[in-house]
Amino acid sequence: MAATPLDSAWEWLITNFSEFQLATVVTFVLHESVFFLSGFPSLLFERFGLFAKYKIQVCSYPSRTPLD
């Protein structure tokens, strides 16, 4: 019975890396994925104007004049 590519990759990982290394990398990747993807809905809401009715500040851009 031939091994699938996923089985081959898993076998290579567990033979070449320690459990600590694998756990560290997987935990880091999982943490960063959750961290960055959790802000994605807010970006979409802002992009499509769904937060506009809750805005409490008028649209103002900083002036180019230096502060003296």
N, C-alpha and C positions, 0 to 999 in steps of 0.2 A: 504494500500500500504506500503510495507516494505522499509525502508530507506537503501540506499547503505552504505557500510562501509565508503566511503568518506564523505557522508552526516553525518553519526554518529560521525566521527572524527572531522568534522568541527563544529558540534553542541557542542561537548565536549570542543573544543578549545575556542569558543566564550563565553561559559558559565563560564569557569574557569580562563580565562586570560583577561586582559584589552586590549583595542585597542592599547594603547601605547606599551605594552609588545609584542603583536603580530607584530606590525609594526617594532619594533626594531629588533626582531629576524629575521623576513623575510628580512629586509633590510640588516642586517649583512650577512646572508647566501647568499643572492644574490650578494652582493659586493665581498665576498670572492670567490665565484664560478667564477665570471667574472675575478677577479684578477688572480687566479691560472690557470684557463683554457685558458686565453689569451696567456700564455707562452707555451702551449702545442704544437702548430704548430712549433714553433722554436725548440723545443726539437726533434720533428720528423724530421725536415729538417736537423738538425745537425746529428742525428742518421743515416740517410740514405745518408749522404755525399753531400747533395745538396748545402751546404754553402762552400764546399771545394774550389771552384774556386774563391771565394771572400776573401779567407784567406790572410792576409797581413803579418803574422808572421810565421816563420818556427816553426815546432814542437820542443819545447824544454821543458825539465823537470828540475825542480830545483835540483841542486846537493846536495849531503848529507854532503858536507864539511861545517863546520861552518864558518861564516863570522868573520874574525878577524880584 
